[in-house]
Amino acid sequence: MHASLAIGIDLGGTFIKGGLIDADGAVLQRDSVETQANRGAEHVIARIADLVRRLAGEHRGHLAAVGVGAPGPMSHTAGVIYAAPNLPGWKNVPLRDLLSRATGVPCEIENDANAAAYGEYRAGAGRQVRDLVFLTLGTGIGGGVVIGGQLVRGKFDNAGEVGHMIVEPDGRPCPCGQAGCLERYASARAIGVRVTEAIRAGAKSALQARVVAGEEPDAADVQRAADAGDPVCRRIWDDACRYLALACCNLRHLLNPELIVLGGGLINAGAALLSCVQTHFDRVCWKIAPDAPQIVLATLGTDAGIIGAAALARESAP
Amino acid sequence: MHASLAIGIDLGGTFIKGGLIDADGAVLQRDSVETQANRGAEHVIARIADLVRRLAGEHRGHLAAVGVGAPGPMSHTAGVIYAAPNLPGWKNVPLRDLLSRATGVPCEIENDANAAAYGEYRAGAGRQVRDLVFLTLGTGIGGGVVIGGQLVRGKFDNAGEVGHMIVEPDGRPCPCGQAGCLERYASARAIGVRVTEAIRAGAKSALQARVVAGEEPDAADVQRAADAGDPVCRRIWDDACRYLALACCNLRHLLNPELIVLGGGLINAGAALLSCVQTHFDRVCWKIAPDAPQIVLATLGTDAGIIGAAALARESAP
């Protein structure tokens, strides 16, 4: 049906990472190059094409497709990156067609969080299920929805923006223009920001000296301090988990997925994150029907994006 | 592909309503009987089978399927009604198989809000789109999700429970065990309850005399009083619209549907509801991407359920 191999690309502002992926989602080869984003879109596209050639190597003839996971705003359907905060000067770049021409292989582009969601579905935490919601907890919060084995893109290719679900009406302002977005409470960045704010407002904390020195603690610092009993860090870590639990509860009622997969840098906290979210979930969400999803950690790490991008591209290749 | 006609049944606690539905979702015949729920499941199923025979009439040979929309908790997949607040004594009734046997026609059962969602998708407000979310605003709030033309049921057949999405953390307690469910702020019932509470707590209102007399105003009373300038009714009506807008905003980000369809008794308020929800939506939801769904009123009224149940049953018939 499909040629067996595809290449997945993760297009970041600093590095372009790529992998040669087989039909089971296994990464056969891995390579990366600097993006050199400041040299413009044409230059970057040529670098992606070079990376594709290197990764394909002798398998060139068995290559079905190339899939690129990229930051938005972008459109899978149009094949266009409208803008990208990490890629200065990219405006309405028709990446799909330019890259297809440069490589001679059918290319697809996909929102990076959607690609990671699909990767976890095909080869990671979700490989036994058909329905899942994926949340990537990093600087921001992205996400992706898979229903009946299909990635949900929505009318404007903008589904899965879990980080901008409003979990606190009239809550913390978000650069997106809304107030109370999940991302403002439960991203790795937000946790550090909230601890910094609390300390500046006078709360005592083990992280005080660092904040006074102008540093912003990261989520790992906060989690370690919380674990050691620091009350401010405890409260803010716990609050982040509570908001994640509220989001999971709403996902349960709307889509009733089998699985909710948590990914991104924040899951380095492991059980300290998962058990805290689960405890809040069991407290805030109903018990009248045994329809709860399993909440689990992602298993593919940063490979999820290249595996998912490759799979999506292969499956839509002619 | 499918035989052209199907029968849709709306199984309520007081009446069983039915319709003979063609492949375009048009209602060719309509009929109803009392449920006589107190006489037990066997009796009610015989009454449904009689209604099916009457509705089919001379078209008996062209009948592809019978679809029943029923209140939950129930399972489409198992074909079982686990319990039904309006049908005393119904416990784990295998309605699908019993009714198939009684009628000699393939039967399917579906959550009533899901059936109505699918009816609006096939023949109502959503007939031009492939993706929509439907909310039915009545005594409670139910809902249904259609993606890519498919009804989303979820792992445990419990998707679309929009009324139990939490829109206010630690908010008003809900009989479901959660706090802050949408249903506690924006159902027709909740609006009347909140006005009653406010008046009992001392707020001045045109509806005061009725509340003192022990009546609970309904949403239509509240909307009329709000329209006439009553401040309490205005505030609570507006607040209901605001919570509906927050829910619509979250649906936009998660699923990015083309359409959000509002149905149920509350939409008798027409523009007083729709424009109020739209105004709040435009205020609370982002403007950074032009990916907003249209928010519209349902067009099929109480026919949505029988049209949807018939269509779902016909499409899954062998």
Boltz contact constraints between the chains, C-beta under 6 A:
constraints:
  - contact:
      token1: [A, 73]
      token2: [B, 289]
      max_distance: 6.0
  - contact:
      token1: [A, 131]
      token2: [B, 155]
      max_distance: 6.0
  - contact:
      token1: [A, 147]
      token2: [B, 152]
      max_distance: 6.0
  - contact:
      token1: [A, 152]
      token2: [B, 147]
      max_distance: 6.0
  - contact:
      token1: [A, 154]
      token2: [B, 255]
      max_distance: 6.0
  - contact:
      token1: [A, 154]
      token2: [B, 256]
      max_distance: 6.0
  - contact:
      token1: [A, 155]
      token2: [B, 131]
      max_distance: 6.0
  - contact:
      token1: [A, 155]
      token2: [B, 256]
      max_distance: 6.0
  - contact:
      token1: [A, 155]
      token2: [B, 258]
      max_distance: 6.0
  - contact:
      token1: [A, 156]
      token2: [B, 256]
      max_distance: 6.0
  - contact:
      token1: [A, 156]
      token2: [B, 291]
      max_distance: 6.0
  - contact:
      token1: [A, 158]
      token2: [B, 256]
      max_distance: 6.0
  - contact:
      token1: [A, 158]
      token2: [B, 289]
      max_distance: 6.0
  - contact:
      token1: [A, 158]
      token2: [B, 291]
      max_distance: 6.0
  - contact:
      token1: [A, 159]
      token2: [B, 255]
      max_distance: 6.0
  - contact:
      token1: [A, 159]
      token2: [B, 256]
      max_distance: 6.0
  - contact:
      token1: [A, 161]
      token2: [B, 253]
      max_distance: 6.0
  - contact:
      token1: [A, 164]
      token2: [B, 253]
      max_distance: 6.0
  - contact:
      token1: [A, 165]
      token2: [B, 250]
      max_distance: 6.0
  - contact:
      token1: [A, 165]
      token2: [B, 253]
      max_distance: 6.0
  - contact:
      token1: [A, 166]
      token2: [B, 246]
      max_distance: 6.0
  - contact:
      token1: [A, 166]
      token2: [B, 249]
      max_distance: 6.0
  - contact:
      token1: [A, 169]
      token2: [B, 246]
      max_distance: 6.0
  - contact:
      token1: [A, 176]
      token2: [B, 286]
      max_distance: 6.0
  - contact:
      token1: [A, 176]
      token2: [B, 288]
      max_distance: 6.0
  - contact:
      token1: [A, 177]
      token2: [B, 286]
      max_distance: 6.0
  - contact:
      token1: [A, 177]
      token2: [B, 287]
      max_distance: 6.0
  - contact:
      token1: [A, 178]
      token2: [B, 286]
      max_distance: 6.0
  - contact:
      token1: [A, 246]
      token2: [B, 166]
      max_distance: 6.0
  - contact:
      token1: [A, 246]
      token2: [B, 169]
      max_distance: 6.0
  - contact:
      token1: [A, 249]
      token2: [B, 166]
      max_distance: 6.0
  - contact:
      token1: [A, 250]
      token2: [B, 165]
      max_distance: 6.0
  - contact:
      token1: [A, 253]
      token2: [B, 161]
      max_distance: 6.0
  - contact:
      token1: [A, 253]
      token2: [B, 164]
      max_distance: 6.0
  - contact:
      token1: [A, 253]
      token2: [B, 165]
      max_distance: 6.0
  - contact:
      token1: [A, 255]
      token2: [B, 154]
      max_distance: 6.0
  - contact:
      token1: [A, 255]
      token2: [B, 159]
      max_distance: 6.0
  - contact:
      token1: [A, 256]
      token2: [B, 154]
      max_distance: 6.0
  - contact:
      token1: [A, 256]
      token2: [B, 155]
      max_distance: 6.0
  - contact:
      token1: [A, 256]
      token2: [B, 156]
      max_distance: 6.0
  - contact:
      token1: [A, 256]
      token2: [B, 158]
      max_distance: 6.0
  - contact:
      token1: [A, 256]
      token2: [B, 159]
      max_distance: 6.0
  - contact:
      token1: [A, 258]
      token2: [B, 155]
      max_distance: 6.0
  - contact:
      token1: [A, 286]
      token2: [B, 176]
      max_distance: 6.0
  - contact:
      token1: [A, 286]
      token2: [B, 177]
      max_distance: 6.0
  - contact:
      token1: [A, 286]
      token2: [B, 178]
      max_distance: 6.0
  - contact:
      token1: [A, 287]
      token2: [B, 177]
      max_distance: 6.0
  - contact:
      token1: [A, 288]
      token2: [B, 176]
      max_distance: 6.0
  - contact:
      token1: [A, 289]
      token2: [B, 73]
      max_distance: 6.0
  - contact:
      token1: [A, 289]
      token2: [B, 158]
      max_distance: 6.0
  - contact:
      token1: [A, 291]
      token2: [B, 156]
      max_distance: 6.0
  - contact:
      token1: [A, 291]
      token2: [B, 158]
      max_distance: 6.0
